[in-house]
Amino acid sequence: MPTLLQRYKNAERIHYRRVTSFLARAWHRLATLWRRFFDGGSQSITILVVTHDEEPPRGLRISIFGLAGVSMLTLAVIVLVFAFSGGLGGARAKVAASSDELAQARAELNSLKDETARLSLAYKDFQTALSPIMATGGSHDAARETRNISLPSIFAKRASEAQSIGEIREMLDESGPVVSDYGSMLGNMSAVKRTVPAIWPINGNIGHISTTFGTNPNPFTGQSYFHTGIDCSTYRSGDLLVATGDGKVIFAGVEGGYGRCVIIAHAYGYMTRYGHMERILVHSGQMVKQGQGIGILGNTGVSTAPHTHYEVIMGRRYLDPTDYLWSGARSFPIITGGGYTD
């Protein structure tokens, strides 16, 4: 009777023969299929070209493998041509879109430069006109700050120096807020002009300065004295006197040598006094606007001729009113002897 080891060895030999037999049959079948495939692909195909004349037909002989290779190569070339054409069309579309975007950006830049130039010109006009008004000699910080404003360069580069759409966009982004700031600044300056004593006190910008601010000879004693304002004269009574800035009337009545007098309080601590009126047209506590009539030019109080004594006051300081005459008005000649006050 065979032992357990002998039975195991017999089963092992049987399985080995079966596996080797299966592999041999599979290899034989694969070799047969490969030989048939290679033999079939190696077969030649003849393509005949027959003409309608008497010449013999011409033929082209090619194997199946060769025909398949040529077909695959042709298909690959066609795919590459379509892919390249599609990519080229997309690139052209991108270039056209970039060109349109660049042209639009340059047009926006030119429009912004034109608008900035107009605002800059308007700002310079306001700054030139406001400079004599704000020349307070250091007595008013807000006025000094306004006077020291200078126009900065809006564009760090010219449009012709821009090399890309990104640079043009950057210039547009940087310039937009500056233009907006200048628009606000112009509005603020216009408001300042109305609130400070900035115009000639006689309606219609008529008349002349008969006595200047500062040291002058007293018309009654001949001695030198400090004249706290300017005398504005037209050689006659009856002309309308106007408020030189928006404000509130804090006094309207008779005040010593000033005769009939009006005092107006303005913004930023300014006050103005108008003396020697023939008649007062406003009352204490009344709000007045720049250019509004407040009285009639006359010869009341200590005076030698019809005129108004006009003062600009900041706290306890008397300021030269000629520093506050709006530069848009005409120049006022200085003709002494047309009227005085003490």
C-alpha positions as a printed Julia matrix, in Angstrom:
342×3 Matrix{Float64}:
   0.0     0.0     0.0
   1.57    3.38   -1.11
   2.5     5.76    1.61
   1.23    9.39    2.01
   4.44   10.76    0.53
   4.17    8.55   -2.55
   0.57    9.68   -3.14
   1.63   13.32   -2.92
   4.46   12.79   -5.41
   2.1    11.08   -7.89
  -0.42   13.96   -7.67
   2.39   16.46   -8.18
   3.6    14.7   -11.38
   0.03   14.55  -12.76
  -0.56   18.31  -12.21
   2.84   19.2   -13.71
   2.07   17.21  -16.88
  -1.35   18.9   -17.19
   0.06   22.43  -16.77
   2.92   21.9   -19.21
   0.55   20.34  -21.71
  -1.83   23.36  -21.42
   1.0    25.89  -21.86
   2.34   24.0   -24.87
  -1.06   23.99  -26.54
  -1.56   27.73  -25.82
   1.87   28.63  -27.2
   1.17   26.55  -30.31
  -2.13   28.34  -30.85
  -0.54   31.8   -30.39
   2.25   30.95  -32.79
  -0.31   29.73  -35.32
  -2.37   32.92  -35.0
   0.72   35.13  -35.32
   1.89   33.23  -38.38
  -1.55   33.55  -39.97
  -1.68   37.32  -39.1
   1.78   37.93  -40.48
   1.1    35.85  -43.58
  -2.19   37.71  -44.16
  -0.62   41.13  -43.61
   2.27   40.28  -45.88
  -0.05   39.56  -48.75
   0.13   42.2   -51.44
  -2.65   44.24  -52.96
  -2.27   45.6   -56.46
  -4.0    48.85  -57.38
  -4.44   49.24  -61.16
  -4.84   52.6   -62.89
  -6.52   52.15  -66.29
  -6.6    55.05  -68.75
  -9.02   55.51  -71.66
  -6.26   55.49  -74.26
  -4.4    52.45  -75.55
  -1.62   52.58  -73.0
  -1.31   49.53  -70.76
  -2.68   49.83  -67.2
  -0.32   50.87  -64.45
  -0.36   49.14  -61.13
   0.78   49.88  -57.59
   1.57   46.85  -55.42
   1.48   47.29  -51.64
   1.16   44.95  -48.71
  -1.74   45.07  -46.25
   0.68   46.18  -43.52
   1.97   48.99  -45.75
  -1.55   50.11  -46.64
  -2.51   50.18  -42.93
   0.63   52.2   -42.1
  -0.05   54.72  -44.85
  -3.68   55.04  -43.72
  -2.68   55.64  -40.08
  -0.05   58.21  -41.12
  -2.58   60.02  -43.3
  -5.12   60.07  -40.46
  -2.49   61.43  -38.05
  -1.56   64.22  -40.5
  -5.24   65.19  -40.94
  -5.76   65.32  -37.13
  -2.64   67.46  -36.66
  -3.71   69.86  -39.43
  -7.16   70.38  -37.87
  -5.68   70.81  -34.4
  -3.14   73.36  -35.64
  -5.82   75.25  -37.57
  -8.06   75.42  -34.5
  -5.18   76.63  -32.31
  -4.16   79.25  -34.87
  -7.75   80.52  -35.1
  -7.98   80.79  -31.31
  -4.67   82.67  -31.17
  -5.87   85.1   -33.84
  -9.1    85.66  -31.91
  -7.12   86.36  -28.72
  -4.84   88.8   -30.56
  -7.87   90.61  -32.03
  -9.55   90.78  -28.62
  -6.35   92.1   -27.02
  -6.02   94.75  -29.73
  -9.61   95.89  -29.18
  -9.07   95.98  -25.42
  -5.86   98.0   -25.85
  -7.59  100.49  -28.16
 -10.47  100.87  -25.69
  -8.05  101.38  -22.79
  -6.12  104.04  -24.73
  -9.38  105.8   -25.61
 -10.41  105.81  -21.93
  -6.97  107.12  -20.99
  -7.17  109.96  -23.51
 -10.65  110.87  -22.27
  -9.43  110.88  -18.67
  -6.42  113.02  -19.59
  -8.7   115.57  -21.27
 -10.99  115.69  -18.23
  -7.98  116.0   -15.92
  -6.55  118.84  -17.99
  -9.84  120.74  -17.78
 -10.04  120.22  -14.02
  -6.39  121.22  -13.61
  -6.93  124.43  -15.55
 -10.02  125.27  -13.5
  -8.14  124.49  -10.29
  -5.23  126.73  -11.28
  -7.68  129.56  -11.99
  -9.22  129.11   -8.54
  -5.8   128.88   -6.9
  -4.58  132.04   -8.63
  -7.71  133.93   -7.66
  -7.69  132.62   -4.09
  -4.02  133.31   -3.3
  -4.44  137.0    -2.44
  -7.49  136.17   -0.33
  -5.6   133.59    1.69
  -2.47  135.74    2.24
  -3.1   136.2     5.97
   0.51  136.4     7.02
   0.25  133.29    9.2
  -2.75  134.43   11.24
  -5.06  131.66    9.99
  -3.96  128.05    9.66
  -6.81  126.97    7.4
  -6.13  129.81    5.0
  -2.41  129.05    4.95
  -3.05  125.41    4.2
  -5.28  126.34    1.29
  -2.73  128.81   -0.02
   0.08  126.23    0.06
  -1.79  123.65   -2.02
   0.07  122.89   -5.24
  -1.06  120.88   -8.23
   0.75  117.49   -8.32
   1.58  115.56  -11.43
  -1.42  113.37  -12.19
   0.28  110.88  -14.52
   3.6   109.27  -13.62
   3.93  108.14  -17.24
   2.67  109.45  -20.53
   0.35  107.24  -22.56
   3.04  106.86  -25.23
   5.31  105.24  -22.62
   2.78  102.58  -21.68
   3.98   99.19  -22.9
   1.01   97.02  -21.97
  -2.68   97.05  -21.18
  -1.78   96.41  -17.55
   0.23   99.64  -17.33
  -2.58  101.64  -18.93
  -5.09  100.13  -16.51
  -2.78  100.96  -13.61
  -2.57  104.57  -14.77
  -6.36  104.76  -15.07
  -6.83  103.3   -11.58
  -4.31  105.74  -10.07
  -5.73  108.77  -11.87
  -9.44  108.23  -11.15
  -9.31  109.11   -7.4
  -7.07  112.13   -8.09
  -9.59  113.57  -10.56
 -12.38  113.01   -8.03
 -10.35  114.76   -5.3
  -9.76  117.81   -7.51
 -13.46  118.05   -8.28
 -14.2   118.12   -4.54
 -11.42  120.65   -3.98
 -12.86  123.05   -6.55
 -16.25  122.91   -4.83
 -14.65  123.57   -1.44
 -12.72  126.58   -2.8
 -15.88  128.04   -4.27
 -17.53  127.75   -0.84
 -14.52  129.41    0.85
 -14.68  132.36   -1.54
 -18.25  133.12   -0.44
 -17.6   132.91    3.29
 -14.47  135.08    3.62
 -14.36  138.87    2.99
 -13.32  138.65   -0.64
 -14.9   141.43   -2.72
 -14.88  145.24   -3.01
 -17.35  146.79   -0.53
 -18.93  149.25   -2.99
 -21.55  147.76   -5.31
 -20.55  147.53   -8.97
 -16.78  147.56   -8.23
 -16.69  151.36   -8.55
 -14.56  153.85   -6.7
 -10.99  153.98   -5.46
  -8.86  153.69   -2.32
  -8.4   157.15   -0.81
  -6.37  156.03    2.22
  -4.36  152.82    2.5
  -3.92  150.45    5.44
  -1.1   151.23    7.87
   0.78  154.42    8.78
  -0.74  157.57    7.27
  -0.83  161.31    8.11
  -3.9   162.31   10.1
  -5.99  164.72    7.94
  -6.92  166.77   11.0
  -3.61  166.97   12.92
  -1.04  166.15   10.24
   0.65  163.68   12.59
   1.32  160.08   11.62
  -1.1   157.45   12.91
  -2.0   153.84   12.19
  -4.97  153.55    9.83
  -6.78  150.3    10.71
  -8.49  149.78    7.34
  -8.83  151.31    3.9
 -11.04  154.22    2.84
 -13.15  153.43   -0.24
 -14.5   156.48   -2.02
 -16.52  157.4    -5.1
 -16.38  161.22   -4.53
 -20.12  161.13   -3.72
 -22.73  159.84   -1.29
 -25.54  157.44   -2.15
 -23.69  154.44   -3.56
 -24.7   151.01   -2.25
 -22.35  149.25    0.19
 -22.36  145.43    0.11
 -21.27  142.63    2.43
 -17.9   141.32    1.29
 -18.7   137.77    2.46
 -21.48  135.64    3.92
 -22.0   136.26    7.62
 -24.12  137.58   10.49
 -24.62  141.25   11.36
 -23.46  141.65   14.98
 -23.76  145.45   15.11
 -25.77  147.99   13.14
 -25.88  151.53   14.56
 -23.78  154.57   15.49
 -20.27  153.88   16.85
 -18.2   156.96   17.79
 -15.99  158.28   14.99
 -17.22  155.54   12.62
 -20.63  157.23   12.46
 -23.35  154.93   11.2
 -21.57  151.58   11.13
 -22.2   147.87   10.41
 -20.06  145.0    11.72
 -20.4   141.5    10.2
 -19.0   138.24   11.64
 -17.8   135.75    8.98
 -16.52  132.17    9.01
 -13.01  131.26   10.23
 -13.02  134.11   12.8
 -13.11  137.03   10.35
 -15.05  140.25   11.01
 -15.57  143.26    8.73
 -16.55  146.85    9.67
 -18.13  149.41    7.32
 -18.16  153.0     8.65
 -19.5   156.47    7.82
 -22.75  155.22    6.23
 -25.46  157.64    5.26
 -28.09  154.99    5.95
 -28.05  151.44    7.34
 -30.1   148.79    5.49
 -29.67  145.79    7.85
 -30.24  145.09   11.53
 -28.28  143.3    14.24
 -28.68  139.5    14.14
 -29.54  139.44   10.41
 -27.81  136.87    8.14
 -26.41  138.4     4.96
 -24.92  136.97    1.76
 -21.84  138.1    -0.12
 -22.79  141.04   -2.37
 -25.99  141.84   -0.46
 -26.64  145.53    0.21
 -26.07  146.55    3.82
 -26.02  150.39    3.7
 -25.57  153.61    1.74
 -22.17  155.29    1.39
 -22.08  158.59    3.3
 -20.09  161.04    5.41
 -21.2   160.44    9.03
 -18.86  160.38   12.03
 -15.31  161.74   11.91
 -14.87  162.17    8.15
 -13.78  164.8     5.65
 -15.6   163.5     2.55
 -18.1   160.81    1.47
 -16.5   157.33    1.75
 -16.64  154.13    3.78
 -13.95  153.1     6.2
 -13.59  149.33    5.58
 -11.79  147.01    8.02
 -10.96  143.29    8.1
 -10.4   142.0    11.63
  -9.15  138.65   12.97
  -9.49  138.49   16.77
  -7.78  141.67   17.96
  -5.67  142.03   14.81
  -6.46  144.46   12.04
  -5.58  142.93    8.65
  -4.87  144.74    5.38
  -8.18  144.52    3.42
  -6.33  144.73    0.1
  -4.99  141.22    0.79
  -8.59  140.02    0.7
  -9.85  141.64   -2.49
 -10.93  138.86   -4.85
  -8.45  138.75   -7.72
 -11.26  138.4   -10.28
 -12.29  142.01   -9.65
 -10.61  144.91  -11.39
  -7.68  146.75   -9.8
  -8.62  149.66   -7.54
  -6.48  152.8    -7.86
  -5.12  154.54   -4.79
  -6.05  158.25   -4.89
  -5.33  160.07   -1.66
  -7.42  163.0    -0.48
 -10.81  161.43   -1.22
 -11.93  160.92    2.39
 -10.41  160.06    5.76
 -11.26  158.75    9.17
  -9.43  158.75   12.45
